[in-house]
Amino acid sequence: MTDDNTKLVPVFNGTPMEVEMLCQVLKDNGIEASMKNQLIGMVAPHHTLDGADVLVMEKDKEAALKWVEEFKKAE
């Protein structure tokens, strides 16, 4: 049985550079974040038309979304 709080959920989609910066912002604020599609987006951007994703644990989603909004405002 899996705990839904540890399930990874996407909170942001963007360029590999944006994703990397946002992951660092989240980590700096105590939210564990990971990247999906980041490497392939840098090597072969034409293969990732949807960009790269920032993933966080379900339990951190609400807090992460607040940081995502701040990140978007700062762009």
N, C-alpha and C positions, 0 to 999 in steps of 0.2 A: 504494500500500500504506500503510495507516494503522498507526501505532504504538499498540498497546493501552494503553501507559502514559499516553497523552495523552487517552484516551477519558474522558468525564465520567460519573461514577457517583453515584447518590444515597447519602447517608449519614445523612440525617435528614429527617423530615417533621413539620411543625408549623404553628403560626400564623405569619402574616407577621412579627409582632414577634419571635417565637422564632427564626425563620430569620435575620432580620437580625442579631440579637444573636450567634447562633452563628457566622455568617459572619465577624463582626468578631473573635470569639475565635480562629477558625482563622487568619485573616489576621494577627492579632497574634502568632501562633506559627509563622509562616512557611509556612502552607498556603494556597495560592490556592483560594478558594471562590467559588461563584456561586449565585444564587438562581433557582429556576424557579417560576413561578406567583405570585411575590410581588406584583407590581403588580395583577393581576386580583383577588387575594385581598383587597387593600385597597379596591379600587373596588367590587367586587361579590362579597362573601364567599360568597353563596349559589351562585356558579358554581364555587367551588373546595372542594367537600366533602372532598376529600382533603388540603386544606391546601397549603402551599408546601414545596418541597424545597430542601435544601442539596446542591449538587453539587461534587465535587472530582475531580481527575484520578485515574485508576486507581492510579497509582504512589503517591499520597498517602492512599489509602483507609484503610490500616491505622492510620496515625498520626492521621488525622482521626477515626476511630471511637473512639480513646482519649479525644480531646477531647470528643466527643459524650457519652460516658459521664460525664465530669466535669461537663459542662453539665447533664445530666439530674439528677445528684446535687444540684447547686446550686439547682435550681428549687424 
